[in-house]
Amino acid sequence: MYLHVGQEVVVRRQDIIGVFDIENTTVSKATRDFLAKAEKNGRVQYVNYDLPKSFTVCAPPRRAEKRSAPTVVVSPIATRTLQKRIKSSNI
C-alpha cells in the first residue's frame, strides 16, 4: 500500500517511520537540527514549494547501505488529512 503525500508523490506504507506536523515539531531544536542535516545531505524531497504543513520520515530503501539515513518528504498536506488517508486505506 501507498500513501499519497501530494502532487504525484507517494510513499510506501512499510517505509513510513512517522508523519509530523511541521509547525508544531519545528519548535524543538532537535527537530530543526534533524531537518537541517537531512537537507544538507540531500535527503529532503519537496512535494512542491507551497507552504509546507507536514513532513513524512521514511526509512531508506532496502537496497541502500545498512547505515543509510532516512529520507524526509515535505508536503503541503496537513497531518490530519494524511492520517485520514492512512486510516481509510488500512495502512
PDB file of N, CA, C and O in Angstrom, chain B, residues numbered from 101:
ATOM      1  N   MET B 101       0.831  -1.180   0.000  1.00  0.00           N
ATOM      2  CA  MET B 101       0.000   0.000   0.000  1.00  0.00           C
ATOM      3  C   MET B 101       0.883   1.254   0.000  1.00  0.00           C
ATOM      4  O   MET B 101       2.048   1.231   0.397  1.00  0.00           O
ATOM      5  N   TYR B 102       0.275   2.336  -0.460  1.00  0.00           N
ATOM      6  CA  TYR B 102       0.989   3.597  -0.578  1.00  0.00           C
ATOM      7  C   TYR B 102       0.193   4.731   0.065  1.00  0.00           C
ATOM      8  O   TYR B 102      -1.028   4.651   0.202  1.00  0.00           O
ATOM      9  N   LEU B 103       0.900   5.780   0.453  1.00  0.00           N
ATOM     10  CA  LEU B 103       0.275   6.985   0.975  1.00  0.00           C
ATOM     11  C   LEU B 103       0.592   8.125   0.016  1.00  0.00           C
ATOM     12  O   LEU B 103       1.756   8.417  -0.258  1.00  0.00           O
ATOM     13  N   HIS B 104      -0.470   8.771  -0.494  1.00  0.00           N
ATOM     14  CA  HIS B 104      -0.308   9.911  -1.388  1.00  0.00           C
ATOM     15  C   HIS B 104      -0.042  11.147  -0.528  1.00  0.00           C
ATOM     16  O   HIS B 104      -0.887  11.527   0.282  1.00  0.00           O
ATOM     17  N   VAL B 105       1.123  11.778  -0.694  1.00  0.00           N
ATOM     18  CA  VAL B 105       1.505  12.925   0.136  1.00  0.00           C
ATOM     19  C   VAL B 105       1.426  14.255  -0.616  1.00  0.00           C
ATOM     20  O   VAL B 105       1.839  15.290  -0.093  1.00  0.00           O
ATOM     21  N   GLY B 106       0.901  14.229  -1.830  1.00  0.00           N
ATOM     22  CA  GLY B 106       0.742  15.463  -2.589  1.00  0.00           C
ATOM     23  C   GLY B 106       1.309  15.348  -3.981  1.00  0.00           C
ATOM     24  O   GLY B 106       2.192  14.536  -4.257  1.00  0.00           O
ATOM     25  N   GLN B 107       0.756  16.214  -4.881  1.00  0.00           N
ATOM     26  CA  GLN B 107       1.145  16.217  -6.292  1.00  0.00           C
ATOM     27  C   GLN B 107       1.105  14.783  -6.818  1.00  0.00           C
ATOM     28  O   GLN B 107       0.064  14.130  -6.749  1.00  0.00           O
ATOM     29  N   GLU B 108       2.194  14.302  -7.328  1.00  0.00           N
ATOM     30  CA  GLU B 108       2.258  12.931  -7.831  1.00  0.00           C
ATOM     31  C   GLU B 108       3.231  12.095  -6.998  1.00  0.00           C
ATOM     32  O   GLU B 108       3.868  11.177  -7.514  1.00  0.00           O
ATOM     33  N   VAL B 109       3.340  12.414  -5.719  1.00  0.00           N
ATOM     34  CA  VAL B 109       4.298  11.747  -4.843  1.00  0.00           C
ATOM     35  C   VAL B 109       3.569  10.792  -3.894  1.00  0.00           C
ATOM     36  O   VAL B 109       2.612  11.171  -3.220  1.00  0.00           O
ATOM     37  N   VAL B 110       4.041   9.556  -3.858  1.00  0.00           N
ATOM     38  CA  VAL B 110       3.523   8.557  -2.928  1.00  0.00           C
ATOM     39  C   VAL B 110       4.698   7.920  -2.201  1.00  0.00           C
ATOM     40  O   VAL B 110       5.810   7.865  -2.728  1.00  0.00           O
ATOM     41  N   VAL B 111       4.446   7.439  -0.991  1.00  0.00           N
ATOM     42  CA  VAL B 111       5.478   6.714  -0.246  1.00  0.00           C
ATOM     43  C   VAL B 111       4.912   5.357   0.141  1.00  0.00           C
ATOM     44  O   VAL B 111       3.713   5.212   0.381  1.00  0.00           O
ATOM     45  N   ARG B 112       5.773   4.388   0.197  1.00  0.00           N
ATOM     46  CA  ARG B 112       5.340   3.032   0.555  1.00  0.00           C
ATOM     47  C   ARG B 112       4.999   2.960   2.035  1.00  0.00           C
ATOM     48  O   ARG B 112       5.695   3.537   2.871  1.00  0.00           O
ATOM     49  N   ARG B 113       3.928   2.249   2.352  1.00  0.00           N
ATOM     50  CA  ARG B 113       3.447   2.115   3.725  1.00  0.00           C
ATOM     51  C   ARG B 113       4.538   1.589   4.639  1.00  0.00           C
ATOM     52  O   ARG B 113       4.752   2.130   5.724  1.00  0.00           O
ATOM     53  N   GLN B 114       5.223   0.553   4.218  1.00  0.00           N
ATOM     54  CA  GLN B 114       6.213  -0.071   5.089  1.00  0.00           C
ATOM     55  C   GLN B 114       7.465   0.788   5.293  1.00  0.00           C
ATOM     56  O   GLN B 114       8.280   0.497   6.168  1.00  0.00           O
ATOM     57  N   ASP B 115       7.618   1.839   4.493  1.00  0.00           N
ATOM     58  CA  ASP B 115       8.769   2.732   4.649  1.00  0.00           C
ATOM     59  C   ASP B 115       8.507   3.889   5.607  1.00  0.00           C
ATOM     60  O   ASP B 115       9.447   4.561   6.032  1.00  0.00           O
ATOM     61  N   ILE B 116       7.242   4.129   5.952  1.00  0.00           N
ATOM     62  CA  ILE B 116       6.895   5.276   6.787  1.00  0.00           C
ATOM     63  C   ILE B 116       7.328   5.044   8.238  1.00  0.00           C
ATOM     64  O   ILE B 116       6.942   4.065   8.876  1.00  0.00           O
ATOM     65  N   ILE B 117       8.133   5.969   8.730  1.00  0.00           N
ATOM     66  CA  ILE B 117       8.539   5.955  10.140  1.00  0.00           C
ATOM     67  C   ILE B 117       7.591   6.846  10.932  1.00  0.00           C
ATOM     68  O   ILE B 117       7.189   6.499  12.043  1.00  0.00           O
ATOM     69  N   GLY B 118       7.233   7.996  10.363  1.00  0.00           N
ATOM     70  CA  GLY B 118       6.311   8.897  11.041  1.00  0.00           C
ATOM     71  C   GLY B 118       5.873  10.041  10.159  1.00  0.00           C
ATOM     72  O   GLY B 118       6.562  10.419   9.211  1.00  0.00           O
ATOM     73  N   VAL B 119       4.706  10.592  10.487  1.00  0.00           N
ATOM     74  CA  VAL B 119       4.171  11.764   9.809  1.00  0.00           C
ATOM     75  C   VAL B 119       4.039  12.855  10.872  1.00  0.00           C
ATOM     76  O   VAL B 119       3.427  12.642  11.919  1.00  0.00           O
ATOM     77  N   PHE B 120       4.612  14.012  10.596  1.00  0.00           N
ATOM     78  CA  PHE B 120       4.714  15.058  11.614  1.00  0.00           C
ATOM     79  C   PHE B 120       4.192  16.393  11.115  1.00  0.00           C
ATOM     80  O   PHE B 120       4.353  16.734   9.943  1.00  0.00           O
ATOM     81  N   ASP B 121       3.565  17.147  12.008  1.00  0.00           N
ATOM     82  CA  ASP B 121       3.105  18.499  11.724  1.00  0.00           C
ATOM     83  C   ASP B 121       4.326  19.417  11.766  1.00  0.00           C
ATOM     84  O   ASP B 121       5.015  19.486  12.783  1.00  0.00           O
ATOM     85  N   ILE B 122       4.586  20.099  10.699  1.00  0.00           N
ATOM     86  CA  ILE B 122       5.817  20.887  10.607  1.00  0.00           C
ATOM     87  C   ILE B 122       5.801  22.092  11.553  1.00  0.00           C
ATOM     88  O   ILE B 122       6.844  22.475  12.083  1.00  0.00           O
ATOM     89  N   GLU B 123       4.630  22.690  11.766  1.00  0.00           N
ATOM     90  CA  GLU B 123       4.548  23.869  12.622  1.00  0.00           C
ATOM     91  C   GLU B 123       4.799  23.519  14.089  1.00  0.00           C
ATOM     92  O   GLU B 123       5.500  24.251  14.787  1.00  0.00           O
ATOM     93  N   ASN B 124       4.238  22.421  14.555  1.00  0.00           N
ATOM     94  CA  ASN B 124       4.384  22.046  15.969  1.00  0.00           C
ATOM     95  C   ASN B 124       5.733  21.413  16.280  1.00  0.00           C
ATOM     96  O   ASN B 124       6.274  21.629  17.365  1.00  0.00           O
ATOM     97  N   THR B 125       6.278  20.648  15.367  1.00  0.00           N
ATOM     98  CA  THR B 125       7.509  19.920  15.675  1.00  0.00           C
ATOM     99  C   THR B 125       8.773  20.751  15.489  1.00  0.00           C
ATOM    100  O   THR B 125       9.794  20.461  16.113  1.00  0.00           O
ATOM    101  N   THR B 126       8.726  21.775  14.646  1.00  0.00           N
ATOM    102  CA  THR B 126       9.938  22.564  14.429  1.00  0.00           C
ATOM    103  C   THR B 126      10.195  23.560  15.547  1.00  0.00           C
ATOM    104  O   THR B 126      11.144  24.342  15.476  1.00  0.00           O
ATOM    105  N   VAL B 127       9.366  23.540  16.570  1.00  0.00           N
ATOM    106  CA  VAL B 127       9.628  24.334  17.770  1.00  0.00           C
ATOM    107  C   VAL B 127      10.854  23.764  18.484  1.00  0.00           C
ATOM    108  O   VAL B 127      11.619  24.499  19.109  1.00  0.00           O
ATOM    109  N   SER B 128      11.027  22.460  18.384  1.00  0.00           N
ATOM    110  CA  SER B 128      12.138  21.776  19.033  1.00  0.00           C
ATOM    111  C   SER B 128      13.438  21.956  18.243  1.00  0.00           C
ATOM    112  O   SER B 128      13.459  21.802  17.022  1.00  0.00           O
ATOM    113  N   LYS B 129      14.499  22.278  18.942  1.00  0.00           N
ATOM    114  CA  LYS B 129      15.804  22.427  18.296  1.00  0.00           C
ATOM    115  C   LYS B 129      16.268  21.109  17.676  1.00  0.00           C
ATOM    116  O   LYS B 129      16.885  21.104  16.611  1.00  0.00           O
ATOM    117  N   ALA B 130      15.972  20.000  18.340  1.00  0.00           N
ATOM    118  CA  ALA B 130      16.374  18.690  17.823  1.00  0.00           C
ATOM    119  C   ALA B 130      15.738  18.415  16.456  1.00  0.00           C
ATOM    120  O   ALA B 130      16.392  17.890  15.554  1.00  0.00           O
ATOM    121  N   THR B 131      14.475  18.770  16.314  1.00  0.00           N
ATOM    122  CA  THR B 131      13.796  18.570  15.031  1.00  0.00           C
ATOM    123  C   THR B 131      14.373  19.492  13.966  1.00  0.00           C
ATOM    124  O   THR B 131      14.605  19.065  12.834  1.00  0.00           O
ATOM    125  N   ARG B 132      14.602  20.737  14.315  1.00  0.00           N
ATOM    126  CA  ARG B 132      15.206  21.675  13.359  1.00  0.00           C
ATOM    127  C   ARG B 132      16.583  21.177  12.917  1.00  0.00           C
ATOM    128  O   ARG B 132      16.917  21.248  11.734  1.00  0.00           O
ATOM    129  N   ASP B 133      17.379  20.675  13.859  1.00  0.00           N
ATOM    130  CA  ASP B 133      18.705  20.140  13.523  1.00  0.00           C
ATOM    131  C   ASP B 133      18.585  18.923  12.613  1.00  0.00           C
ATOM    132  O   ASP B 133      19.344  18.786  11.653  1.00  0.00           O
ATOM    133  N   PHE B 134      17.620  18.026  12.917  1.00  0.00           N
ATOM    134  CA  PHE B 134      17.401  16.838  12.086  1.00  0.00           C
ATOM    135  C   PHE B 134      17.053  17.235  10.654  1.00  0.00           C
ATOM    136  O   PHE B 134      17.617  16.697   9.701  1.00  0.00           O
ATOM    137  N   LEU B 135      16.122  18.179  10.509  1.00  0.00           N
ATOM    138  CA  LEU B 135      15.710  18.617   9.176  1.00  0.00           C
ATOM    139  C   LEU B 135      16.834  19.336   8.441  1.00  0.00           C
ATOM    140  O   LEU B 135      16.996  19.161   7.233  1.00  0.00           O
ATOM    141  N   ALA B 136      17.609  20.141   9.160  1.00  0.00           N
ATOM    142  CA  ALA B 136      18.740  20.849   8.538  1.00  0.00           C
ATOM    143  C   ALA B 136      19.792  19.860   8.049  1.00  0.00           C
ATOM    144  O   ALA B 136      20.341  20.019   6.958  1.00  0.00           O
ATOM    145  N   LYS B 137      20.071  18.842   8.853  1.00  0.00           N
ATOM    146  CA  LYS B 137      21.063  17.829   8.458  1.00  0.00           C
ATOM    147  C   LYS B 137      20.560  17.030   7.254  1.00  0.00           C
ATOM    148  O   LYS B 137      21.326  16.738   6.335  1.00  0.00           O
ATOM    149  N   ALA B 138      19.283  16.682   7.261  1.00  0.00           N
ATOM    150  CA  ALA B 138      18.711  15.948   6.122  1.00  0.00           C
ATOM    151  C   ALA B 138      18.796  16.796   4.853  1.00  0.00           C
ATOM    152  O   ALA B 138      19.134  16.288   3.784  1.00  0.00           O
ATOM    153  N   GLU B 139      18.492  18.079   4.974  1.00  0.00           N
ATOM    154  CA  GLU B 139      18.569  18.996   3.828  1.00  0.00           C
ATOM    155  C   GLU B 139      20.012  19.084   3.316  1.00  0.00           C
ATOM    156  O   GLU B 139      20.254  19.016   2.111  1.00  0.00           O
ATOM    157  N   LYS B 140      20.948  19.231   4.225  1.00  0.00           N
ATOM    158  CA  LYS B 140      22.370  19.346   3.866  1.00  0.00           C
ATOM    159  C   LYS B 140      22.860  18.094   3.134  1.00  0.00           C
ATOM    160  O   LYS B 140      23.665  18.183   2.206  1.00  0.00           O
ATOM    161  N   ASN B 141      22.367  16.931   3.560  1.00  0.00           N
ATOM    162  CA  ASN B 141      22.793  15.661   2.966  1.00  0.00           C
ATOM    163  C   ASN B 141      21.963  15.241   1.760  1.00  0.00           C
ATOM    164  O   ASN B 141      22.141  14.142   1.235  1.00  0.00           O
ATOM    165  N   GLY B 142      21.062  16.105   1.320  1.00  0.00           N
ATOM    166  CA  GLY B 142      20.282  15.804   0.127  1.00  0.00           C
ATOM    167  C   GLY B 142      19.221  14.738   0.336  1.00  0.00           C
ATOM    168  O   GLY B 142      18.862  14.034  -0.609  1.00  0.00           O
ATOM    169  N   ARG B 143      18.716  14.606   1.543  1.00  0.00           N
ATOM    170  CA  ARG B 143      17.723  13.575   1.840  1.00  0.00           C
ATOM    171  C   ARG B 143      16.322  14.147   2.016  1.00  0.00           C
ATOM    172  O   ARG B 143      15.449  13.482   2.573  1.00  0.00           O
ATOM    173  N   VAL B 144      16.095  15.388   1.542  1.00  0.00           N
ATOM    174  CA  VAL B 144      14.780  16.004   1.652  1.00  0.00           C
ATOM    175  C   VAL B 144      14.174  16.129   0.258  1.00  0.00           C
ATOM    176  O   VAL B 144      14.814  16.611  -0.677  1.00  0.00           O
ATOM    177  N   GLN B 145      12.929  15.684   0.143  1.00  0.00           N
ATOM    178  CA  GLN B 145      12.191  15.812  -1.112  1.00  0.00           C
ATOM    179  C   GLN B 145      10.993  16.723  -0.845  1.00  0.00           C
ATOM    180  O   GLN B 145      10.189  16.466   0.050  1.00  0.00           O
ATOM    181  N   TYR B 146      10.891  17.779  -1.628  1.00  0.00           N
ATOM    182  CA  TYR B 146       9.756  18.689  -1.501  1.00  0.00           C
ATOM    183  C   TYR B 146       8.704  18.285  -2.523  1.00  0.00           C
ATOM    184  O   TYR B 146       9.005  18.165  -3.711  1.00  0.00           O
ATOM    185  N   VAL B 147       7.468  18.073  -2.067  1.00  0.00           N
ATOM    186  CA  VAL B 147       6.379  17.731  -2.978  1.00  0.00           C
ATOM    187  C   VAL B 147       6.147  18.912  -3.915  1.00  0.00           C
ATOM    188  O   VAL B 147       6.011  18.730  -5.125  1.00  0.00           O
ATOM    189  N   ASN B 148       6.102  20.106  -3.365  1.00  0.00           N
ATOM    190  CA  ASN B 148       6.092  21.349  -4.131  1.00  0.00           C
ATOM    191  C   ASN B 148       6.586  22.442  -3.180  1.00  0.00           C
ATOM    192  O   ASN B 148       6.919  22.174  -2.026  1.00  0.00           O
ATOM    193  N   TYR B 149       6.626  23.642  -3.673  1.00  0.00           N
ATOM    194  CA  TYR B 149       7.192  24.703  -2.837  1.00  0.00           C
ATOM    195  C   TYR B 149       6.123  25.607  -2.228  1.00  0.00           C
ATOM    196  O   TYR B 149       6.404  26.751  -1.871  1.00  0.00           O
ATOM    197  N   ASP B 150       4.886  25.088  -2.109  1.00  0.00           N
ATOM    198  CA  ASP B 150       3.852  25.804  -1.372  1.00  0.00           C
ATOM    199  C   ASP B 150       4.207  25.762   0.111  1.00  0.00           C
ATOM    200  O   ASP B 150       5.178  25.122   0.512  1.00  0.00           O
ATOM    201  N   LEU B 151       3.416  26.445   0.904  1.00  0.00           N
ATOM    202  CA  LEU B 151       3.635  26.462   2.348  1.00  0.00           C
ATOM    203  C   LEU B 151       3.585  25.037   2.895  1.00  0.00           C
ATOM    204  O   LEU B 151       2.542  24.390   2.797  1.00  0.00           O
ATOM    205  N   PRO B 152       4.677  24.526   3.469  1.00  0.00           N
ATOM    206  CA  PRO B 152       4.674  23.153   3.982  1.00  0.00           C
ATOM    207  C   PRO B 152       3.866  23.033   5.265  1.00  0.00           C
ATOM    208  O   PRO B 152       3.923  23.906   6.131  1.00  0.00           O
ATOM    209  N   LYS B 153       3.114  21.942   5.378  1.00  0.00           N
ATOM    210  CA  LYS B 153       2.311  21.707   6.570  1.00  0.00           C
ATOM    211  C   LYS B 153       2.733  20.452   7.310  1.00  0.00           C
ATOM    212  O   LYS B 153       2.461  20.312   8.502  1.00  0.00           O
ATOM    213  N   SER B 154       3.394  19.539   6.614  1.00  0.00           N
ATOM    214  CA  SER B 154       3.788  18.289   7.266  1.00  0.00           C
ATOM    215  C   SER B 154       5.060  17.754   6.624  1.00  0.00           C
ATOM    216  O   SER B 154       5.462  18.175   5.540  1.00  0.00           O
ATOM    217  N   PHE B 155       5.671  16.823   7.322  1.00  0.00           N
ATOM    218  CA  PHE B 155       6.774  16.081   6.718  1.00  0.00           C
ATOM    219  C   PHE B 155       6.672  14.627   7.146  1.00  0.00           C
ATOM    220  O   PHE B 155       6.264  14.315   8.265  1.00  0.00           O
ATOM    221  N   THR B 156       7.046  13.758   6.242  1.00  0.00           N
ATOM    222  CA  THR B 156       6.994  12.320   6.469  1.00  0.00           C
ATOM    223  C   THR B 156       8.422  11.798   6.466  1.00  0.00           C
ATOM    224  O   THR B 156       9.179  12.040   5.525  1.00  0.00           O
ATOM    225  N   VAL B 157       8.781  11.092   7.508  1.00  0.00           N
ATOM    226  CA  VAL B 157      10.110  10.486   7.591  1.00  0.00           C
ATOM    227  C   VAL B 157       9.972   9.050   7.109  1.00  0.00           C
ATOM    228  O   VAL B 157       9.134   8.293   7.599  1.00  0.00           O
ATOM    229  N   CYS B 158      10.807   8.688   6.144  1.00  0.00           N
ATOM    230  CA  CYS B 158      10.742   7.359   5.531  1.00  0.00           C
ATOM    231  C   CYS B 158      12.071   6.632   5.689  1.00  0.00           C
ATOM    232  O   CYS B 158      13.140   7.235   5.595  1.00  0.00           O
ATOM    233  N   ALA B 159      11.987   5.348   5.927  1.00  0.00           N
ATOM    234  CA  ALA B 159      13.182   4.514   6.033  1.00  0.00           C
ATOM    235  C   ALA B 159      13.875   4.466   4.675  1.00  0.00           C
ATOM    236  O   ALA B 159      13.219   4.579   3.640  1.00  0.00           O
ATOM    237  N   PRO B 160      15.184   4.301   4.674  1.00  0.00           N
ATOM    238  CA  PRO B 160      15.901   4.194   3.398  1.00  0.00           C
ATOM    239  C   PRO B 160      15.486   2.916   2.671  1.00  0.00           C
ATOM    240  O   PRO B 160      15.056   1.955   3.308  1.00  0.00           O
ATOM    241  N   PRO B 161      15.610   2.897   1.349  1.00  0.00           N
ATOM    242  CA  PRO B 161      15.275   1.691   0.593  1.00  0.00           C
ATOM    243  C   PRO B 161      16.093   0.497   1.079  1.00  0.00           C
ATOM    244  O   PRO B 161      17.224   0.658   1.539  1.00  0.00           O
ATOM    245  N   ARG B 162      15.530  -0.672   0.979  1.00  0.00           N
ATOM    246  CA  ARG B 162      16.216  -1.883   1.447  1.00  0.00           C
ATOM    247  C   ARG B 162      17.530  -2.124   0.730  1.00  0.00           C
ATOM    248  O   ARG B 162      18.461  -2.701   1.291  1.00  0.00           O
ATOM    249  N   ARG B 163      17.594  -1.683  -0.495  1.00  0.00           N
ATOM    250  CA  ARG B 163      18.823  -1.907  -1.269  1.00  0.00           C
ATOM    251  C   ARG B 163      19.947  -0.955  -0.863  1.00  0.00           C
ATOM    252  O   ARG B 163      21.090  -1.124  -1.288  1.00  0.00           O
ATOM    253  N   ALA B 164      19.628   0.039  -0.045  1.00  0.00           N
ATOM    254  CA  ALA B 164      20.625   1.016   0.405  1.00  0.00           C
ATOM    255  C   ALA B 164      21.547   0.393   1.451  1.00  0.00           C
ATOM    256  O   ALA B 164      21.273  -0.678   1.992  1.00  0.00           O
ATOM    257  N   GLU B 165      22.625   1.084   1.712  1.00  0.00           N
ATOM    258  CA  GLU B 165      23.553   0.627   2.746  1.00  0.00           C
ATOM    259  C   GLU B 165      22.851   0.530   4.088  1.00  0.00           C
ATOM    260  O   GLU B 165      21.871   1.233   4.335  1.00  0.00           O
ATOM    261  N   LYS B 166      23.348  -0.337   4.949  1.00  0.00           N
ATOM    262  CA  LYS B 166      22.737  -0.510   6.261  1.00  0.00           C
ATOM    263  C   LYS B 166      22.778   0.778   7.082  1.00  0.00           C
ATOM    264  O   LYS B 166      21.882   1.017   7.892  1.00  0.00           O
ATOM    265  N   ARG B 167      23.783   1.594   6.889  1.00  0.00           N
ATOM    266  CA  ARG B 167      23.927   2.819   7.671  1.00  0.00           C
ATOM    267  C   ARG B 167      23.295   4.025   6.974  1.00  0.00           C
ATOM    268  O   ARG B 167      23.509   5.167   7.382  1.00  0.00           O
ATOM    269  N   SER B 168      22.531   3.771   5.942  1.00  0.00           N
ATOM    270  CA  SER B 168      21.888   4.862   5.215  1.00  0.00           C
ATOM    271  C   SER B 168      20.847   5.535   6.110  1.00  0.00           C
ATOM    272  O   SER B 168      20.174   4.868   6.896  1.00  0.00           O
ATOM    273  N   ALA B 169      20.720   6.834   5.990  1.00  0.00           N
ATOM    274  CA  ALA B 169      19.806   7.605   6.841  1.00  0.00           C
ATOM    275  C   ALA B 169      18.418   7.687   6.206  1.00  0.00           C
ATOM    276  O   ALA B 169      18.263   7.492   5.001  1.00  0.00           O
ATOM    277  N   PRO B 170      17.421   7.976   7.027  1.00  0.00           N
ATOM    278  CA  PRO B 170      16.063   8.115   6.495  1.00  0.00           C
ATOM    279  C   PRO B 170      15.919   9.343   5.604  1.00  0.00           C
ATOM    280  O   PRO B 170      16.706  10.285   5.690  1.00  0.00           O
ATOM    281  N   THR B 171      14.906   9.318   4.753  1.00  0.00           N
ATOM    282  CA  THR B 171      14.602  10.454   3.903  1.00  0.00           C
ATOM    283  C   THR B 171      13.396  11.197   4.463  1.00  0.00           C
ATOM    284  O   THR B 171      12.622  10.645   5.245  1.00  0.00           O
ATOM    285  N   VAL B 172      13.247  12.443   4.060  1.00  0.00           N
ATOM    286  CA  VAL B 172      12.168  13.293   4.547  1.00  0.00           C
ATOM    287  C   VAL B 172      11.408  13.828   3.334  1.00  0.00           C
ATOM    288  O   VAL B 172      12.007  14.365   2.403  1.00  0.00           O
ATOM    289  N   VAL B 173      10.083  13.676   3.355  1.00  0.00           N
ATOM    290  CA  VAL B 173       9.242  14.205   2.293  1.00  0.00           C
ATOM    291  C   VAL B 173       8.411  15.335   2.891  1.00  0.00           C
ATOM    292  O   VAL B 173       7.599  15.108   3.788  1.00  0.00           O
ATOM    293  N   VAL B 174       8.618  16.553   2.392  1.00  0.00           N
ATOM    294  CA  VAL B 174       7.918  17.737   2.898  1.00  0.00           C
ATOM    295  C   VAL B 174       6.701  17.975   2.012  1.00  0.00           C
ATOM    296  O   VAL B 174       6.809  18.034   0.787  1.00  0.00           O
ATOM    297  N   SER B 175       5.522  18.114   2.661  1.00  0.00           N
ATOM    298  CA  SER B 175       4.262  18.176   1.937  1.00  0.00           C
ATOM    299  C   SER B 175       3.397  19.355   2.369  1.00  0.00           C
ATOM    300  O   SER B 175       3.450  19.776   3.524  1.00  0.00           O
ATOM    301  N   PRO B 176       2.593  19.894   1.436  1.00  0.00           N
ATOM    302  CA  PRO B 176       1.651  20.952   1.793  1.00  0.00           C
ATOM    303  C   PRO B 176       0.344  20.409   2.369  1.00  0.00           C
ATOM    304  O   PRO B 176      -0.568  21.180   2.665  1.00  0.00           O
ATOM    305  N   ILE B 177       0.248  19.104   2.528  1.00  0.00           N
ATOM    306  CA  ILE B 177      -0.960  18.469   3.050  1.00  0.00           C
ATOM    307  C   ILE B 177      -0.841  18.338   4.566  1.00  0.00           C
ATOM    308  O   ILE B 177       0.194  17.924   5.088  1.00  0.00           O
ATOM    309  N   ALA B 178      -1.913  18.695   5.257  1.00  0.00           N
ATOM    310  CA  ALA B 178      -1.931  18.651   6.720  1.00  0.00           C
ATOM    311  C   ALA B 178      -1.827  17.222   7.240  1.00  0.00           C
ATOM    312  O   ALA B 178      -2.251  16.273   6.580  1.00  0.00           O
ATOM    313  N   THR B 179      -1.262  17.087   8.423  1.00  0.00           N
ATOM    314  CA  THR B 179      -1.100  15.752   9.015  1.00  0.00           C
ATOM    315  C   THR B 179      -2.445  15.085   9.246  1.00  0.00           C
ATOM    316  O   THR B 179      -2.561  13.870   9.084  1.00  0.00           O
ATOM    317  N   ARG B 180      -3.452  15.841   9.618  1.00  0.00           N
ATOM    318  CA  ARG B 180      -4.786  15.264   9.843  1.00  0.00           C
ATOM    319  C   ARG B 180      -5.309  14.601   8.563  1.00  0.00           C
ATOM    320  O   ARG B 180      -5.882  13.513   8.609  1.00  0.00           O
ATOM    321  N   THR B 181      -5.109  15.259   7.439  1.00  0.00           N
ATOM    322  CA  THR B 181      -5.532  14.697   6.157  1.00  0.00           C
ATOM    323  C   THR B 181      -4.749  13.429   5.842  1.00  0.00           C
ATOM    324  O   THR B 181      -5.319  12.442   5.377  1.00  0.00           O
ATOM    325  N   LEU B 182      -3.447  13.456   6.093  1.00  0.00           N
ATOM    326  CA  LEU B 182      -2.629  12.263   5.841  1.00  0.00           C
ATOM    327  C   LEU B 182      -3.040  11.120   6.759  1.00  0.00           C
ATOM    328  O   LEU B 182      -3.057   9.963   6.339  1.00  0.00           O
ATOM    329  N   GLN B 183      -3.370  11.435   8.011  1.00  0.00           N
ATOM    330  CA  GLN B 183      -3.837  10.402   8.944  1.00  0.00           C
ATOM    331  C   GLN B 183      -5.146   9.789   8.457  1.00  0.00           C
ATOM    332  O   GLN B 183      -5.327   8.574   8.538  1.00  0.00           O
ATOM    333  N   LYS B 184      -6.054  10.613   7.955  1.00  0.00           N
ATOM    334  CA  LYS B 184      -7.311  10.092   7.414  1.00  0.00           C
ATOM    335  C   LYS B 184      -7.055   9.172   6.231  1.00  0.00           C
ATOM    336  O   LYS B 184      -7.708   8.138   6.090  1.00  0.00           O
ATOM    337  N   ARG B 185      -6.107   9.547   5.382  1.00  0.00           N
ATOM    338  CA  ARG B 185      -5.768   8.696   4.233  1.00  0.00           C
ATOM    339  C   ARG B 185      -5.185   7.367   4.701  1.00  0.00           C
ATOM    340  O   ARG B 185      -5.470   6.312   4.133  1.00  0.00           O
ATOM    341  N   ILE B 186      -4.373   7.436   5.735  1.00  0.00           N
ATOM    342  CA  ILE B 186      -3.788   6.196   6.267  1.00  0.00           C
ATOM    343  C   ILE B 186      -4.887   5.294   6.811  1.00  0.00           C
ATOM    344  O   ILE B 186      -4.905   4.098   6.518  1.00  0.00           O
ATOM    345  N   LYS B 187      -5.794   5.845   7.593  1.00  0.00           N
ATOM    346  CA  LYS B 187      -6.873   5.038   8.183  1.00  0.00           C
ATOM    347  C   LYS B 187      -7.829   4.502   7.127  1.00  0.00           C
ATOM    348  O   LYS B 187      -8.268   3.355   7.212  1.00  0.00           O
ATOM    349  N   SER B 188      -8.154   5.321   6.133  1.00  0.00           N
ATOM    350  CA  SER B 188      -9.127   4.884   5.127  1.00  0.00           C
ATOM    351  C   SER B 188      -8.559   3.806   4.202  1.00  0.00           C
ATOM    352  O   SER B 188      -9.311   3.031   3.611  1.00  0.00           O
ATOM    353  N   SER B 189      -7.246   3.761   4.082  1.00  0.00           N
ATOM    354  CA  SER B 189      -6.655   2.733   3.219  1.00  0.00           C
ATOM    355  C   SER B 189      -6.106   1.566   4.029  1.00  0.00           C
ATOM    356  O   SER B 189      -5.451   0.681   3.478  1.00  0.00           O
ATOM    357  N   ASN B 190      -6.369   1.559   5.332  1.00  0.00           N
ATOM    358  CA  ASN B 190      -5.927   0.476   6.226  1.00  0.00           C
ATOM    359  C   ASN B 190      -4.440   0.281   6.180  1.00  0.00           C
ATOM    360  O   ASN B 190      -3.965  -0.855   6.174  1.00  0.00           O
ATOM    361  N   ILE B 191      -3.691   1.359   6.149  1.00  0.00           N
ATOM    362  CA  ILE B 191      -2.218   1.266   6.152  1.00  0.00           C
ATOM    363  C   ILE B 191      -1.766   0.991   7.556  1.00  0.00           C
ATOM    364  O   ILE B 191      -0.566   0.873   7.805  1.00  0.00           O
TER     365      ILE B 191
END
